[in-house]
């Protein structure tokens, strides 16, 4: 059970839109992620996860290396994924069942893919290579899906309608939110602007058809023909297979048990198979009811018979009435029967979530529709009419019972599994002659009961227990839930209100006071959304104004009947960025540990650094620590597919890494230590080094520029670290009670909210250091140590792993000059790492000219395109003239940006905002760099930008060095400047560039 959500072609701020996705957070309490789509930055996915299969790689959108152009968000389980994988010899990268969709789509296309899936699912599949978006939903709509499509092609998708109600978009007419049709897929063409056009909506499976995937699963013992014993045997084989395949899970399995026929058969079969499969825990069963309720008594008897670990939840009508508002909110429906029947299921799901560790919950849902279990089927005029009604009910399950079953369990983060709605089982049952499926001898579901007769699976009195009124099995025999609810409604709705119902609710108006009351609550939650319930669920072939079986003429037991029922039959209940401006950099990292506030609200702060990563963003919380989360904005330079963060690999499932930077020696270290990489991401080296050597040695061995946040859930530790010169920025906020917030820029922390005794300072993290924190069970932290791992005056440890040819020893002038040339060229060469176009800032001065010339020289050997150089100045400015001369000399593709003082003055506000500094020199020097960066981003395709920054500090280039009283004083001043670079020139270079700046 998960929550999926997506936008395609949004005109509005994505960060604001993403708050809508948090409305379905209950569907996935284990983790969440928001991520936008590379190239289509106004398209994004949202995912809330309940981790059932593959705890490490189950996060979505799911992407695999073989299909880097495919993005999949799905909710469900594919039971035959291993069968299909082995049959078609697919090469899996994960253990995620949903990976099969990517392989099937690639091999066969969308329709065949959907047809071959044996499971329950709703999916959003994006194919960026072919510019297509697909939506799809399983045969019975067991996994929900809603869509909103505007006239201009903006598409919004969500597991629940509430995730779309406050979506904003510029549209000529309001767009409807509609449930996606079960058993169908829809294909959209994806336009360059991210908007879509619907191309086709097609059915891939109907409940009366044998599913295509059946041919890949040859069940032993299935017979042919309609001889009664053969049919009964087939029903048992297919039903047991339906239960068995649904055991796929890494989380504890339980079962709802009302004591009726359907849930008892499921529970008993589940217990039998659990023993055969050697599950390492006892199956828990759950019943709800008043002390003397028929359901509770019957369920108790079944649990004792099958040997389950049984739990009972006491129910009172008062508790049910108090829950009504919440139930209607989660249901998104005002259907009377659905609301009534949902209350008990909602309350028992709440108990399961709060009091037990069962997460995957089996139920008997779907049987009444399939096997003609409702009392009114006794009044069907012919067996054929009953068979047709059965199919109609199955096709409408997604509006009523399946909706109830999903929403009441998902509200509490549980995953429901319903064996009676197995594709193969239902197709077989519906293929049987109509006469065989009809009620017999006054007993509904006769064929199903007969099939398990003599099997000793459940007690005989339960096997032949009669179908009872909706929602009443769980309540007291003295007074039903139905009766208690009517009494409450009488005090809330008067006759005159009901008389005005047609005018107040012109679409599908309520006819009873109960219906009026429920509709009122619904309209408060979802004003104007009445079409979500197209009609009321009502019995057929009988004059009825209320759906409750208790009101039907065929169900009027007297006291003696009721006593007899109490003794033998019992009753049953059917159980449901906006990017700030043009400024973009390498990446933006952000994290919270131990937040007391709503994470979705806190995450909006992370969008303040969205300019650092225009290609994609992701927010994700941490399994086991739901009040801790990471935020990441990406500029994709290395490994376009697997570069998203937090970075996690199969070998270290307990490590979470968010980092900003480039590690130039990652391949050297990988090969030297024989590390087994899973990705091409340079940052993966941090995980391997940390695992092998610990945090200090890890940081010391990195040759690059970086800021990182590393979480080790196994050892309950959090680490922060930053490169020697602070070329990659990092800020932290730590409160007295241990709440830690981290961001690439201070602006990502300024509006963080937290209950704190004294305001916490936002401080820049010191370069060349790492800090270790102990992670407490509540997600808060305690700082353990802050330690330096490198200083600019020390030979770095990683140098011993890179033996440069030609380096001499001693201080003889020619040797020194040669060494400087070798080391400088090596510094430029290692920074060529990347998959995006490289350019260079060129002022025409010594430093940038040396960088540009060396870059162009190396590019001829290494790259497939000409290097672009960029200069800014007035027409007669010395920089522009000098840069023009250098560019002509080295042969670069040169660009000039004209500068005027008026333009510089207009830019001051933006520059200071990005700098987060009021240092006069820094502000002055940033204006030109900011404007040239804007030009590069808007007018060219260069993204990785080299510069000559750092040379003046290192080589004593400032004019005042002429006044140094001694060479030693000059040398000390040089070191001081280098240590403070992160406060001035490095800060300027980072904040004002529109790309990745590489300082050699």
PyMOL commands that set and color helices and strands:
alter all, ss='L'
color gray80, all
select helices_A, chain A and resi 14-27+65-67+81-88+99-108+110-115+161-163+212-216+228-245+261-277+294-306+317-331+336-355+367-370+375-379+383-395+397-399+401-410+419-421+423-431+434-437+446-451+460-463+481-492+495-499+501-504+513-525+530-532+549-551+559-569+599-612+650-652+666-673+684-693+695-700+746-748+797-801+813-830+846-862+878-890+901-915+920-939+951-954+959-963+967-979+981-983+985-992
alter helices_A, ss='H'
color red, helices_A
select strands_A, chain A and resi 3-8+31-36+44-49+70-78+119-127+132-137+146-149+155-158+177-179+184-190+196-203+252-256+284-289+309-314+358-362+415-417+587-593+616-622+625-634+655-663+704-712+717-722+731-734+740-743+762-764+769-775+781-788+837-841+868-873+893-898+942-947+996-999
alter strands_A, ss='S'
color yellow, strands_A
deselect
rebuild
show_as cartoon
